[in-house]
Amino acid sequence: MIQNYPTYFFLVFIAFTVGIPPNTLVSQELKVFTLNDFDLRGKVKSCLVITDYGKEEFDFDENGFLTKLVTRYNDSDHDITYYIYDNGHLIEKRLENYRDGVFEKSTSIANFYEIDTTGGKKVTEKIYSYNKDFLDQYEYEFDADDQLIRVGRSNNDGIDETLISYTTYKGETTKTYFLNEVIQKSIRSSNKPIKGGGTQRILLTKEFFEGLPTKAVEQRFDSEDKLMREEHFEYDTKEKSFVPKSLVNYRYDQRGMLSKVTTKTGPMETVKEYIYQFDNEEGGNWIKQIITPENAYTTRRIAYYPPEEAKKKEE
């Protein structure tokens, strides 16, 4: 039987691989993936990731941009995504689906991007199936500071418009999303001094449904912008306020690698610890990650571009 796998499998996979909570990755904004998104350092050419739930193969160009992604669910089912750039700008993305070893033309799609900088920056994204059926069109508009201020979506079902506003008050900046004039999400950013020097960045994200608050998350980042603490809230309609649901603390080792995650939900507390094995390349990428106490593991096989000196000798 042909299976339809979740669209966000890739984003969730990044979350598990890099150690970032998956909910922080979901966004309607344009995103270009680079080595940094996968916790990779140096001149990485490719990275094969093997987990309990599948395999991912990543290819990068010499500038560190992701050019190809292969997601293998089993021996007969896999997806291939190609990314094409022009001067660092994404201009085309193609997703090809294979089920039972056969290419599925009807479910494979292509995204095309056009950049217009006359009268303000605007990026138009057009999405087609491999059968050449039109699926969606998105328009992303930016202000003079290159901040996204509008996302327009149009397809055969109609037109939707998301407007993004930015306000600053007493050193706090709030970014608010309105879908067809109804609030969807707000993100408040502020900085707080840390004892001993430096600052702590705090993000408070609130989500709404049909204009009413539903849940929120407060994230705290250290002076190196590593996520240290994350508190989740649910909206209590009786109390008309957000109430705490869970608290997650993140700890890192001397290399800056995620080493421990402690989650408290009511009286319950769970602890996960991360152990790494590194390769011998300059910069040191991890090639094996073990998460205890369940002993889940992820293995990475990494290939590098040859050093500049080796290239010159070959020439």
QUIPE-V776181 format. One record per backbone hydrogen bond with DSSP energy under -0.5 kcal/mol. CO is the residue of the C=O (numbers start at 0). NH is the residue of the N-H. If there is no record, write none. Layout:
# QUIPE-V776181
<<CO,NH> <CO,NH>>
This chain:
# QUIPE-V776181
<<2,4> <5,8> <6,9> <7,11> <8,12> <9,13> <10,14> <11,15> <12,16> <13,17> <14,18> <14,19> <20,23> <21,24> <21,25> <30,32> <32,65> <33,36> <34,37> <34,39> <35,38> <41,43> <42,304> <44,59> <45,302> <46,48> <46,57> <47,300> <48,50> <48,55> <49,298> <50,53> <53,50> <54,71> <55,48> <56,69> <57,46> <58,66> <58,67> <60,63> <63,34> <64,60> <66,82> <67,58> <68,70> <68,80> <69,56> <69,71> <70,72> <70,78> <71,54> <75,100> <76,72> <76,73> <77,97> <78,70> <79,95> <80,68> <81,93> <83,90> <83,91> <85,88> <88,85> <90,112> <91,83> <92,110> <93,81> <93,95> <94,108> <95,79> <96,103> <97,77> <98,101> <101,98> <102,104> <103,96> <103,107> <104,129> <107,129> <108,94> <109,127> <110,92> <111,125> <113,123> <115,121> <116,118> <116,119> <120,141> <121,115> <122,124> <122,139> <123,113> <123,125> <124,137> <125,111> <126,134> <126,135> <127,109> <128,131> <132,128> <135,126> <136,153> <137,124> <138,140> <138,151> <139,122> <140,148> <140,149> <142,145> <146,142> <148,163> <149,140> <150,161> <151,138> <152,159> <153,136> <154,157> <157,154> <159,152> <160,162> <160,179> <161,150> <162,177> <164,175> <166,173> <168,171> <171,168> <172,188> <173,166> <173,175> <174,186> <175,164> <176,183> <176,184> <177,162> <177,179> <178,181> <181,178> <182,210> <183,207> <184,176> <185,205> <186,174> <186,188> <187,203> <188,172> <189,201> <191,199> <193,196> <197,193> <199,191> <200,220> <201,189> <202,204> <202,218> <203,187> <203,205> <204,216> <205,185> <206,213> <206,214> <208,211> <211,208> <213,234> <214,206> <215,232> <216,204> <216,218> <217,230> <218,202> <219,227> <219,228> <220,200> <221,224> <225,221> <227,249> <228,219> <229,247> <230,217> <231,244> <231,245> <232,215> <233,235> <233,242> <234,236> <235,239> <235,240> <240,235> <242,233> <245,231> <246,263> <247,229> <248,261> <250,258> <250,259> <252,255> <256,252> <258,273> <259,250> <260,262> <260,271> <261,248> <262,269> <263,246> <264,267> <267,264> <269,262> <271,260> <272,291> <274,289> <276,286> <276,287> <280,283> <284,278> <286,299> <287,276> <288,297> <289,274> <289,291> <290,294> <290,295> <291,272> <295,290> <297,288> <298,49> <299,301> <300,47> <302,44> <302,45> <306,310> <307,311> <308,312> <309,313> <310,314>>
